[in-house]
Amino acid sequence: MTLNLLIAPDFAPERFAGWHMLNTLLQKKSGIHIHLMTPASAAEQAELIASGKVDGVYANPFDAASMIRDAGYKAIARPIAKSDEMVIATGANAAYETARDLKPGCTIALTDNRDVKLIGLRLLEVADLKEPDIKWHLVENYQAAARLAIKGDVDAAFFLAEAYNSLSGLTRKQMKVLVESKLADITHVFLLNSRISAEDSARFAQALLELKGTPDGQPVLDELGMSGGFEVMAEEDAEFMIDLMDTLLE
């Protein structure tokens, strides 16, 4: 069989090679032929999933919640000690020092990443800001969001924390963080469609979980910024995370 594995489009560009390395290694260790899918945007991801041809997904927590509930996917693993924190940042020369300084009518740049937006809105509750109070500036990637913030074309920008930290040192010197989330329990998740046989699912999961500390696996995990490797995500853990995402939506 061929397992079509889709990677959410919110990883930093320098991780691209790492995903291909992981794909090659998982094929070798599992004996399953895996076709890697790397959509360039959330819209392209949604199209591919809607086509019904996606067997596995490394999904952000928002998408994972809906896919588990509505699309017949099951969580099998999550990265260890790598929660999906987000950052609200602005240009270094901006007058703002904390998220509390942002006012109604402010403009915020963001990518099409719904969980980052949800978490960001929760962080902005300290400024008494709700979604209609903000002018949203949608961009293709985090680098574009950073450029707008540095130039002062927006008041602030939303970033996945890993994406912000992966920006070049020069870029980050021209920015300042207003607030960073501390959620811990919300992570990206490896999902497999329930149509995948129990045998293939177990082989895929075993290959993924056994990468840590191995001569060939650890360098790939390091390349992906997931040095801790992966752990089993039990059904109750997935439900707990879904409940957290529901809380963010309230």
MITIBA-928887 format. One record per residue (C-alpha): residue in one letter; x, y, z; residue number from 1. Coordinates in steps of 0.25 Angstrom, whole numbers. Layout:
N
@res: A&X: X&Y: Y&Z: Z&n: NUM
...
This chain:
250
@res: M&X: 0&Y: 0&Z: 0&n: 1
@res: T&X: 4&Y: 15&Z: -1&n: 2
@res: L&X: 1&Y: 24&Z: 11&n: 3
@res: N&X: -2&Y: 38&Z: 7&n: 4
@res: L&X: 4&Y: 46&Z: 18&n: 5
@res: L&X: 1&Y: 61&Z: 19&n: 6
@res: I&X: 9&Y: 71&Z: 27&n: 7
@res: A&X: 2&Y: 84&Z: 32&n: 8
@res: P&X: 7&Y: 96&Z: 25&n: 9
@res: D&X: 11&Y: 104&Z: 37&n: 10
@res: F&X: 25&Y: 98&Z: 39&n: 11
@res: A&X: 37&Y: 107&Z: 37&n: 12
@res: P&X: 43&Y: 107&Z: 23&n: 13
@res: E&X: 57&Y: 101&Z: 28&n: 14
@res: R&X: 50&Y: 89&Z: 33&n: 15
@res: F&X: 45&Y: 85&Z: 19&n: 16
@res: A&X: 58&Y: 76&Z: 17&n: 17
@res: G&X: 55&Y: 69&Z: 31&n: 18
@res: W&X: 41&Y: 65&Z: 27&n: 19
@res: H&X: 47&Y: 58&Z: 15&n: 20
@res: M&X: 57&Y: 51&Z: 23&n: 21
@res: L&X: 47&Y: 47&Z: 33&n: 22
@res: N&X: 38&Y: 41&Z: 22&n: 23
@res: T&X: 50&Y: 33&Z: 16&n: 24
@res: L&X: 53&Y: 28&Z: 30&n: 25
@res: L&X: 39&Y: 24&Z: 33&n: 26
@res: Q&X: 38&Y: 16&Z: 20&n: 27
@res: K&X: 50&Y: 9&Z: 23&n: 28
@res: K&X: 46&Y: 5&Z: 38&n: 29
@res: S&X: 32&Y: 2&Z: 35&n: 30
@res: G&X: 32&Y: -5&Z: 22&n: 31
@res: I&X: 21&Y: 4&Z: 17&n: 32
@res: H&X: 22&Y: 13&Z: 4&n: 33
@res: I&X: 19&Y: 27&Z: 9&n: 34
@res: H&X: 16&Y: 38&Z: -1&n: 35
@res: L&X: 19&Y: 52&Z: 6&n: 36
@res: M&X: 9&Y: 63&Z: 3&n: 37
@res: T&X: 14&Y: 77&Z: 7&n: 38
@res: P&X: 3&Y: 87&Z: 4&n: 39
@res: A&X: 7&Y: 102&Z: 3&n: 40
@res: S&X: -5&Y: 107&Z: 10&n: 41
@res: A&X: -17&Y: 104&Z: 19&n: 42
@res: A&X: -26&Y: 105&Z: 7&n: 43
@res: E&X: -18&Y: 95&Z: -1&n: 44
@res: Q&X: -18&Y: 86&Z: 11&n: 45
@res: A&X: -33&Y: 86&Z: 12&n: 46
@res: E&X: -34&Y: 83&Z: -2&n: 47
@res: L&X: -25&Y: 71&Z: -1&n: 48
@res: I&X: -32&Y: 66&Z: 11&n: 49
@res: A&X: -46&Y: 68&Z: 5&n: 50
@res: S&X: -42&Y: 59&Z: -7&n: 51
@res: G&X: -41&Y: 47&Z: 2&n: 52
@res: K&X: -27&Y: 43&Z: -2&n: 53
@res: V&X: -20&Y: 47&Z: 11&n: 54
@res: D&X: -17&Y: 35&Z: 20&n: 55
@res: G&X: -9&Y: 42&Z: 30&n: 56
@res: V&X: -7&Y: 56&Z: 35&n: 57
@res: Y&X: 3&Y: 63&Z: 44&n: 58
@res: A&X: -8&Y: 73&Z: 48&n: 59
@res: N&X: -9&Y: 86&Z: 56&n: 60
@res: P&X: -18&Y: 84&Z: 69&n: 61
@res: F&X: -29&Y: 92&Z: 63&n: 62
@res: D&X: -30&Y: 83&Z: 50&n: 63
@res: A&X: -27&Y: 71&Z: 58&n: 64
@res: A&X: -39&Y: 73&Z: 67&n: 65
@res: S&X: -49&Y: 74&Z: 55&n: 66
@res: M&X: -42&Y: 63&Z: 48&n: 67
@res: I&X: -43&Y: 54&Z: 60&n: 68
@res: R&X: -58&Y: 57&Z: 62&n: 69
@res: D&X: -63&Y: 59&Z: 48&n: 70
@res: A&X: -54&Y: 52&Z: 38&n: 71
@res: G&X: -50&Y: 38&Z: 43&n: 72
@res: Y&X: -36&Y: 41&Z: 48&n: 73
@res: K&X: -30&Y: 35&Z: 60&n: 74
@res: A&X: -18&Y: 42&Z: 68&n: 75
@res: I&X: -6&Y: 32&Z: 69&n: 76
@res: A&X: 5&Y: 41&Z: 74&n: 77
@res: R&X: 10&Y: 55&Z: 78&n: 78
@res: P&X: 24&Y: 61&Z: 80&n: 79
@res: I&X: 29&Y: 61&Z: 94&n: 80
@res: A&X: 31&Y: 74&Z: 101&n: 81
@res: K&X: 27&Y: 82&Z: 89&n: 82
@res: S&X: 14&Y: 90&Z: 91&n: 83
@res: D&X: 8&Y: 99&Z: 81&n: 84
@res: E&X: 11&Y: 112&Z: 88&n: 85
@res: M&X: 9&Y: 126&Z: 80&n: 86
@res: V&X: 15&Y: 139&Z: 81&n: 87
@res: I&X: 10&Y: 153&Z: 78&n: 88
@res: A&X: 21&Y: 162&Z: 74&n: 89
@res: T&X: 23&Y: 176&Z: 68&n: 90
@res: G&X: 34&Y: 185&Z: 62&n: 91
@res: A&X: 45&Y: 188&Z: 71&n: 92
@res: N&X: 42&Y: 203&Z: 69&n: 93
@res: A&X: 27&Y: 202&Z: 72&n: 94
@res: A&X: 21&Y: 209&Z: 84&n: 95
@res: Y&X: 15&Y: 196&Z: 90&n: 96
@res: E&X: 22&Y: 189&Z: 101&n: 97
@res: T&X: 12&Y: 178&Z: 105&n: 98
@res: A&X: -1&Y: 173&Z: 99&n: 99
@res: R&X: -9&Y: 182&Z: 108&n: 100
@res: D&X: -4&Y: 194&Z: 100&n: 101
@res: L&X: -12&Y: 189&Z: 87&n: 102
@res: K&X: -25&Y: 197&Z: 85&n: 103
@res: P&X: -38&Y: 195&Z: 78&n: 104
@res: G&X: -35&Y: 198&Z: 63&n: 105
@res: C&X: -21&Y: 192&Z: 63&n: 106
@res: T&X: -16&Y: 184&Z: 51&n: 107
@res: I&X: -11&Y: 170&Z: 53&n: 108
@res: A&X: -4&Y: 162&Z: 42&n: 109
@res: L&X: -6&Y: 147&Z: 43&n: 110
@res: T&X: -5&Y: 134&Z: 34&n: 111
@res: D&X: -17&Y: 125&Z: 32&n: 112
@res: N&X: -14&Y: 117&Z: 44&n: 113
@res: R&X: -27&Y: 116&Z: 53&n: 114
@res: D&X: -21&Y: 111&Z: 65&n: 115
@res: V&X: -11&Y: 122&Z: 66&n: 116
@res: K&X: -22&Y: 132&Z: 64&n: 117
@res: L&X: -31&Y: 126&Z: 75&n: 118
@res: I&X: -19&Y: 126&Z: 85&n: 119
@res: G&X: -15&Y: 140&Z: 81&n: 120
@res: L&X: -29&Y: 145&Z: 83&n: 121
@res: R&X: -29&Y: 139&Z: 97&n: 122
@res: L&X: -16&Y: 146&Z: 100&n: 123
@res: L&X: -22&Y: 159&Z: 96&n: 124
@res: E&X: -33&Y: 158&Z: 106&n: 125
@res: V&X: -24&Y: 166&Z: 115&n: 126
@res: A&X: -26&Y: 178&Z: 106&n: 127
@res: D&X: -41&Y: 175&Z: 105&n: 128
@res: L&X: -40&Y: 173&Z: 90&n: 129
@res: K&X: -49&Y: 163&Z: 83&n: 130
@res: E&X: -48&Y: 159&Z: 68&n: 131
@res: P&X: -57&Y: 170&Z: 63&n: 132
@res: D&X: -48&Y: 181&Z: 70&n: 133
@res: I&X: -36&Y: 177&Z: 61&n: 134
@res: K&X: -33&Y: 179&Z: 46&n: 135
@res: W&X: -27&Y: 166&Z: 41&n: 136
@res: H&X: -16&Y: 166&Z: 31&n: 137
@res: L&X: -15&Y: 152&Z: 25&n: 138
@res: V&X: -1&Y: 148&Z: 19&n: 139
@res: E&X: 4&Y: 136&Z: 13&n: 140
@res: N&X: 15&Y: 133&Z: 23&n: 141
@res: Y&X: 22&Y: 137&Z: 36&n: 142
@res: Q&X: 33&Y: 144&Z: 29&n: 143
@res: A&X: 23&Y: 154&Z: 22&n: 144
@res: A&X: 16&Y: 156&Z: 36&n: 145
@res: A&X: 30&Y: 160&Z: 42&n: 146
@res: R&X: 33&Y: 170&Z: 30&n: 147
@res: L&X: 20&Y: 177&Z: 32&n: 148
@res: A&X: 22&Y: 178&Z: 47&n: 149
@res: I&X: 36&Y: 183&Z: 45&n: 150
@res: K&X: 32&Y: 194&Z: 35&n: 151
@res: G&X: 21&Y: 198&Z: 44&n: 152
@res: D&X: 10&Y: 195&Z: 34&n: 153
@res: V&X: 3&Y: 187&Z: 45&n: 154
@res: D&X: 2&Y: 189&Z: 60&n: 155
@res: A&X: 6&Y: 174&Z: 63&n: 156
@res: A&X: 7&Y: 160&Z: 57&n: 157
@res: F&X: 3&Y: 146&Z: 62&n: 158
@res: F&X: 13&Y: 135&Z: 61&n: 159
@res: L&X: 14&Y: 121&Z: 64&n: 160
@res: A&X: 26&Y: 122&Z: 75&n: 161
@res: E&X: 35&Y: 112&Z: 67&n: 162
@res: A&X: 33&Y: 120&Z: 54&n: 163
@res: Y&X: 36&Y: 133&Z: 62&n: 164
@res: N&X: 49&Y: 127&Z: 68&n: 165
@res: S&X: 53&Y: 122&Z: 54&n: 166
@res: L&X: 53&Y: 135&Z: 48&n: 167
@res: S&X: 67&Y: 141&Z: 45&n: 168
@res: G&X: 75&Y: 147&Z: 57&n: 169
@res: L&X: 75&Y: 160&Z: 49&n: 170
@res: T&X: 59&Y: 160&Z: 47&n: 171
@res: R&X: 57&Y: 157&Z: 62&n: 172
@res: K&X: 66&Y: 169&Z: 66&n: 173
@res: Q&X: 57&Y: 178&Z: 59&n: 174
@res: M&X: 45&Y: 172&Z: 67&n: 175
@res: K&X: 40&Y: 171&Z: 81&n: 176
@res: V&X: 31&Y: 161&Z: 87&n: 177
@res: L&X: 18&Y: 166&Z: 94&n: 178
@res: V&X: 14&Y: 153&Z: 100&n: 179
@res: E&X: 16&Y: 138&Z: 98&n: 180
@res: S&X: 6&Y: 127&Z: 102&n: 181
@res: K&X: 8&Y: 116&Z: 112&n: 182
@res: L&X: -2&Y: 106&Z: 109&n: 183
@res: A&X: 7&Y: 93&Z: 109&n: 184
@res: D&X: -5&Y: 83&Z: 106&n: 185
@res: I&X: -8&Y: 88&Z: 92&n: 186
@res: T&X: 1&Y: 81&Z: 81&n: 187
@res: H&X: 2&Y: 77&Z: 67&n: 188
@res: V&X: -2&Y: 62&Z: 66&n: 189
@res: F&X: 0&Y: 51&Z: 56&n: 190
@res: L&X: -13&Y: 45&Z: 51&n: 191
@res: L&X: -17&Y: 33&Z: 43&n: 192
@res: N&X: -30&Y: 31&Z: 36&n: 193
@res: S&X: -38&Y: 20&Z: 42&n: 194
@res: R&X: -38&Y: 13&Z: 28&n: 195
@res: I&X: -23&Y: 9&Z: 30&n: 196
@res: S&X: -22&Y: -5&Z: 35&n: 197
@res: A&X: -18&Y: -8&Z: 50&n: 198
@res: E&X: -6&Y: -15&Z: 45&n: 199
@res: D&X: -1&Y: -3&Z: 36&n: 200
@res: S&X: -5&Y: 7&Z: 47&n: 201
@res: A&X: 3&Y: -1&Z: 57&n: 202
@res: R&X: 16&Y: -2&Z: 48&n: 203
@res: F&X: 15&Y: 13&Z: 45&n: 204
@res: A&X: 14&Y: 17&Z: 60&n: 205
@res: Q&X: 25&Y: 8&Z: 64&n: 206
@res: A&X: 34&Y: 14&Z: 54&n: 207
@res: L&X: 31&Y: 28&Z: 59&n: 208
@res: L&X: 32&Y: 25&Z: 73&n: 209
@res: E&X: 45&Y: 18&Z: 72&n: 210
@res: L&X: 53&Y: 29&Z: 66&n: 211
@res: K&X: 58&Y: 35&Z: 78&n: 212
@res: G&X: 73&Y: 32&Z: 82&n: 213
@res: T&X: 75&Y: 24&Z: 70&n: 214
@res: P&X: 87&Y: 27&Z: 61&n: 215
@res: D&X: 79&Y: 30&Z: 49&n: 216
@res: G&X: 66&Y: 35&Z: 56&n: 217
@res: Q&X: 72&Y: 45&Z: 66&n: 218
@res: P&X: 78&Y: 54&Z: 55&n: 219
@res: V&X: 65&Y: 55&Z: 47&n: 220
@res: L&X: 58&Y: 58&Z: 60&n: 221
@res: D&X: 68&Y: 69&Z: 63&n: 222
@res: E&X: 67&Y: 74&Z: 49&n: 223
@res: L&X: 52&Y: 76&Z: 51&n: 224
@res: G&X: 53&Y: 83&Z: 65&n: 225
@res: M&X: 47&Y: 71&Z: 72&n: 226
@res: S&X: 59&Y: 65&Z: 79&n: 227
@res: G&X: 50&Y: 59&Z: 90&n: 228
@res: G&X: 44&Y: 50&Z: 79&n: 229
@res: F&X: 29&Y: 45&Z: 80&n: 230
@res: E&X: 20&Y: 38&Z: 90&n: 231
@res: V&X: 7&Y: 31&Z: 88&n: 232
@res: M&X: -5&Y: 40&Z: 89&n: 233
@res: A&X: -16&Y: 32&Z: 96&n: 234
@res: E&X: -31&Y: 35&Z: 92&n: 235
@res: E&X: -33&Y: 42&Z: 106&n: 236
@res: D&X: -22&Y: 51&Z: 103&n: 237
@res: A&X: -27&Y: 55&Z: 90&n: 238
@res: E&X: -41&Y: 57&Z: 96&n: 239
@res: F&X: -35&Y: 66&Z: 106&n: 240
@res: M&X: -28&Y: 74&Z: 96&n: 241
@res: I&X: -41&Y: 75&Z: 88&n: 242
@res: D&X: -48&Y: 81&Z: 100&n: 243
@res: L&X: -37&Y: 91&Z: 102&n: 244
@res: M&X: -39&Y: 95&Z: 87&n: 245
@res: D&X: -54&Y: 96&Z: 90&n: 246
@res: T&X: -51&Y: 105&Z: 102&n: 247
@res: L&X: -43&Y: 115&Z: 93&n: 248
@res: L&X: -54&Y: 115&Z: 83&n: 249
@res: E&X: -64&Y: 120&Z: 94&n: 250
